[in-house]
Amino acid sequence: MNCRVNIDTYRCNSCETCVIICPEVFRMSPALEKAEPTSDTVKCSESLDRAAAMCPEKCIEIETL
């Protein structure tokens, strides 16, 4: 199953929690110094759900396609 990941970069505090938990889906944008998805569409996974749940700012939204 595939998912689309949206990150509210205004609320993102650049803590890198999502990158540490799920590096196959998240990376830090060098330009914005904020988290961003590695692709428009990613494979849904338990680590993706965990990364969204552990985000201190709750700025990660996962949409199942």
C-alpha positions as CSV (number, residue, x, y, z in Angstrom):
1,M,0.0,0.0,0.0
2,N,1.3,3.5,-0.8
3,C,1.0,6.7,1.2
4,R,1.5,10.4,0.5
5,V,3.3,12.3,3.3
6,N,2.7,16.0,3.9
7,I,4.8,18.0,6.3
8,D,3.7,21.4,7.6
9,T,7.1,23.1,7.4
10,Y,5.8,26.1,9.3
11,R,5.3,23.9,12.4
12,C,8.3,21.7,11.8
13,N,11.0,22.6,14.4
14,S,13.8,20.7,12.6
15,C,14.3,18.2,15.4
16,E,15.0,15.3,12.9
17,T,13.0,12.8,14.9
18,C,11.2,11.6,11.8
19,V,14.6,11.3,9.9
20,I,16.0,9.2,12.7
21,I,13.0,6.9,13.0
22,C,12.2,6.5,9.3
23,P,15.2,7.6,7.1
24,E,13.8,5.7,4.1
25,V,10.9,8.3,4.0
26,F,12.3,11.5,5.5
27,R,15.3,13.7,5.0
28,M,16.4,17.2,5.9
29,S,16.0,19.8,3.2
30,P,19.3,21.6,2.9
31,A,17.6,24.8,1.7
32,L,14.9,25.0,4.3
33,E,16.6,23.0,7.1
34,K,13.3,21.3,7.7
35,A,12.1,17.7,7.2
36,E,10.8,16.7,3.8
37,P,9.6,13.4,2.3
38,T,12.1,11.6,0.1
39,S,9.4,11.1,-2.6
40,D,5.9,12.2,-3.4
41,T,4.6,8.7,-2.8
42,V,6.1,6.2,-0.4
43,K,5.4,2.7,0.8
44,C,3.3,2.8,4.0
45,S,5.1,1.2,7.0
46,E,5.0,0.9,10.7
47,S,8.1,3.1,11.0
48,L,6.3,5.8,9.0
49,D,3.3,5.7,11.4
50,R,5.7,5.8,14.3
51,A,7.6,8.8,12.9
52,A,4.3,10.7,12.6
53,A,3.2,9.7,16.1
54,M,6.5,10.7,17.7
55,C,6.7,14.1,15.9
56,P,6.7,16.7,18.8
57,E,5.0,19.3,16.7
58,K,2.5,16.9,15.1
59,C,3.2,18.4,11.7
60,I,3.3,15.1,9.7
61,E,0.1,14.0,7.9
62,I,-0.1,10.6,6.2
63,E,-2.6,10.0,3.5
64,T,-3.3,6.4,2.3
65,L,-3.7,6.2,-1.5
